[in-house]
Amino acid sequence: MTETDRRVLVVGGGPVGLMTALLLADRKIPCTLFEAEADLPTDLRASTFHPPTLDLLDRHGLAPKLIRLGRVCPTWQVRLHETHERAEFDLSLLRDDTAHPYRLQCEQGHLSRLLLDELKMQPEVELRFGASVLAAAQDEEGVEIELDGGERVRGALLVGADGARSTIRRVAGQELDGVTYPETTILATTDFPFEDHLPGLSNVNYVWTRHGTFSLLRLPDRWRCSLYPAATQSIDAALLPENLEARLQEIVPRPVPYKVFESRAYRVHMRIVRHYRVGRIVLAGDAAHINSPSGGMGMNGGLHDAFNLVATLDEIWNGAPLDLLDRYARQRRPVAEAEILTQADRNRARMQERDPAKRREMLSELQQIAADPDRCRAYLLRSSMIDGLRRAALL
C-alpha cells in the first residue's frame, strides 16, 4: 500500500461521519470524507443531545459552542393533554454522573456546521462533497471505492456512516433486520408560544391526547411538533398546510392560523444489521441501526459509535491487529440493540397506547418513579444513555 492509500475512507457527511473524521484527525490519522450532497443538509433532522453525548463533545471543545446555539432543558415530561396531569423528570439528579445534567435541544445541523468548520482546518482530512460512492471492494491490503463518474480511490479502511439508505451497508452484504412500524410521524416547526397556553409545560414533552399523541420539543426560537396523521390519511395529505393546521389546532385552538416554518414526514423503525464489521469495512450510526425517534437516541447513539470506533482505529493504526475491529462490534451492537432500539421501542409503545385506563396506570407509575430520587436517577441513567455507555466499556 502506498502512503497515499494509507488513509481511512469515511462515507457520509452527517454528524456521525463528520465526527469520525474529526476524531481521526485529532489522532493524526489521515482520512478522506465523501458526501453525496454538495453541502450540509438543512432539512429537519434530530435535535436532542443527551448528557453523555455532551460530555464526549466537551473533550474537543464542541459542547460549549453547541450549548450556545441550543436550549438547555433540565426536565422532561409525559403528559395527559386534556387534564395537564404530568410526570416530570428532573435531570439534575444526574449531577454526580455527568458534567451536563440536562438535555440540549439544538438542531443537528448546528453540530454538523461546527464539525465542518473544524475539519476545514485539519491537514489530515480531505473533504469531498458532491461525491457519490457507488461501490466498494476490499482485499488483504485495503479497500477501494468507486465514485459516480468512474473515479476509484483506495484506502486502508472504510467507515460507512452514510445513513439509513447506506450504500456501504449494501456493498458489505448487510441488511437492516427488524420491523418498520405502521405509523409515520409528521414533524413541523412553529413559533407559537405553547408555554403560555399549556400549564406547567417543560421544554421536552411527550403528550397523550384523547385521539392520539404528539410531542413538543422547544428550540431557542421555535417548537418542534411531532404529529401523527389520521389512520385513513395519506402522508402527502397529512403534509398539506390545511391538515397540518388541523393537527396544531387540536393542541391549542386559536382564531388565526399557525405559522409553520418547516415540515417533513419520516417512518418509524426498529432495525439493526447483524454485523457492524465486514473485513476492512465498518458501519456506524444509521448505517448500522435505525430506531424510533421517541427519546431522541438515534443521533446520540451514532455519535457514541464514532467515539468508540475511532479509539479502536487508533490502536490499529499504531500496530494492533485488524481483528480488534471486532471489539467495536462487541461493544456497540449489544448496546444499540438492548439500550437504544429496545428503549426507543418501549418509549414508542408507551406513547402509542390508546386505552385510557392503561395510560392512567402508566402515568401513575411514572409519577411514582419521578417522585423517588433513587428510582428516578436509575431511570434517567437508562433513558439518558449513560448506562449504555458504561455497559459497553465493560464488554
Number of C-alpha atoms within 10 A of each C-alpha: 10 9 7 11 19 18 23 25 26 26 30 28 27 24 26 30 28 29 25 29 32 25 20 24 20 14 14 15 20 21 26 18 22 24 23 18 14 11 10 16 14 10 12 17 14 17 23 26 25 24 25 25 25 23 17 15 19 16 9 12 11 17 20 12 14 22 15 11 17 22 20 20 20 18 18 21 24 24 22 19 17 12 9 15 17 21 22 21 23 20 21 16 19 20 13 9 14 17 13 22 24 25 26 27 26 23 21 22 19 17 22 20 16 15 20 21 11 14 21 13 10 16 11 19 21 16 18 16 16 13 20 19 23 14 16 20 16 19 10 8 14 20 22 20 20 17 17 13 10 10 10 13 15 23 25 23 23 27 25 27 33 27 24 15 11 20 20 27 28 15 13 22 10 20 16 21 12 15 12 15 14 9 16 19 20 20 21 21 23 19 16 16 12 17 13 9 12 14 11 13 19 21 22 25 21 23 20 23 17 11 8 15 19 22 21 21 22 27 23 14 12 16 22 21 22 21 21 21 20 15 9 8 12 11 18 9 14 24 19 11 14 12 15 21 16 14 18 21 15 11 17 11 13 10 6 7 13 18 12 17 10 12 19 17 19 13 14 20 22 21 22 23 21 14 19 25 24 15 18 22 23 25 31 29 26 24 29 29 28 27 29 26 23 20 19 21 25 23 25 25 27 28 22 23 26 28 18 21 24 21 14 18 21 16 14 15 17 9 9 13 10 15 12 13 22 17 15 23 21 15 20 25 22 16 22 27 17 12 22 28 26 16 21 23 20 15 17 18 13 18 20 15 15 16 10 12 10 12 17 13 12 17 19 15 13 19 19 14 19 20 15 10 14 12 13 20 21 14 16 20 21 15 20 23 22 19 17 23 19 12 14 18 10 7 11
